[in-house]
Amino acid sequence: MNFLAIDTSGKHLTVLAQKGDKTVSLFERDCALRHSVLVMDKIDEALSRADLRPAECDFFAAVVGPGSFTGIRIGISTVKGLCLACGNPALSVTSFDCIAYSDISGKTLALADAGHGFVYACGYDGARIIRSARYCAGTEAEALRGEYVLRAAEPVCVDCALADPAEGLLRAVRAKRSELVPAERLAAVYIRKSSAEERR
């Protein structure tokens, strides 16, 4: 299985390239939301280190949210461009998947920062969603601590376990590889409207 996967949905940046049994993982914990500046160079580096050409990829994967509205659009646009150029299908992975798949040993409440003390939250039991995604106050998520392990890619609440989003992305892509779609069906997952839309 050959693929390229990218995550530009949060403060971090992940680019994965897999060719057969060889996987190259590039991860920047905090790229100061410079995804648009860094992503193409990181893609070139990952492909080169994996000795993989875009045309050899079976599919391209993008993290489609929730998270940074701009970051999500960058990731989706990049992957759509690669899919259309190579005639390959796409795979959607959510930011929740990247968090939950990093540790599927129990029940996880996957959290993504929504700003201003709010989070996006989704409950998993192993790799299965058992609590639908929602936008809520961080304190509301923290009240579920006894039922779930609270986990996020970056600190979003008190005593929140930190996930390895790069490892989670790799595991999620491998697990969901049968869910390929045409490039035009790759779409963002927004739990709420953007700040600009809410101000209108």
Buried (B, 14 or more C-beta within 10 A) or exposed (E): EBBBBBBBBBBBBBBBBBBEEEBBBBBBEEBEBEBBEBBEEBBEBBBEBBEBEBEBBBBBBBBBBBBBBBBBBBBBBBBBEBBBEBEBBBBBBBBBBBBBBBBBEEBBBBBBBBEEEBBBBBBBBEBEBEBEBBBBBBEEBBEBBEEBBBBBBBEBBEEBBBBBBBBBBBBBBBBBBEEBBEBEEBEBBBBBEEEEEEEE
